[in-house]
Amino acid sequence: MQLLLVEDDLEAANLLAGGLSDAGHTVHHVVTGEDGLARVVSTPYDALIVDRMLPGMDGLTLIQEIRARGIGVPVLILSALGQVDDRITGLRAGGDDYLVKPYHLSELQARLEALVRRAAEGTTTTRLQVADLELDLLKREVRRGDKRIDLTPREFRLLEFLMRYAGQVVTRKMLLEHVWGYHFDPQTNVIDVHMSRLRQAIGDDRSAPLLHTVRGAGYMLGPGAAEQH
């Protein structure tokens, strides 16, 4: 899983991130709610771990801001406040689970796995759409407007991944890991080659392209964003 940890206690954060990394997860750590929000808006995560008491923007406000943007990523709240009213407040703010400190790493990991599993079960879909671009997962068919588009299996997987995270920046590393399934040299041109082919296939040379290059970051699929080279 790719996880974001928002925790201002550096010692606790290092212990938790280390334990989750040892279990095979990728953990990004930030200290403030503001930085957490910036990360979530720009990067897709499988789940968030958010400390309730943060400097500046507190954890509950961060979660409310995330939900207000329509981002449904599962959120596990960590807090020393363990009364029933505290837990209810956290869940009503948009958290999906609430774990009271101190906790056992094994329980935290099990809760994360359950949250991600439930999220996956609840978001099963057979059709993705971004503007006039449509992808049918059952028929393995892609259309833009009334035109059917033929893609290779790799191009289909690449487009599916981009569409699932439409409106968010997808990095080269994420594409290599999730589309190719194993690690390449980040400097390899395999992504550039496939992106070029995909642009041509979906007819993205028109006045309103959907596939955008975000300079120094990666790629974004969606209407209205300015192309950045």
Secondary structure, DSSP 8 states (H G I E B T S, - for coil): -EEEEE-S-HHHHHHHHHHHHHTT-EEEEESSHHHHHHHHHHS--SEEEEESS-SSS-HHHHHHHHHHTT----EEEEES--SHHHHHHHHHTT-SEEEESS--HHHHHHHHHHHHHHHHHHT--SEEEETTEEEETTTTEEEETTEEE---HHHHHHHHHHHHTTTS-B-HHHHIIIIISS---TT-SHHHHHHHHHHHHTTTTSSS-SEEEETTTEEEE-TT-----
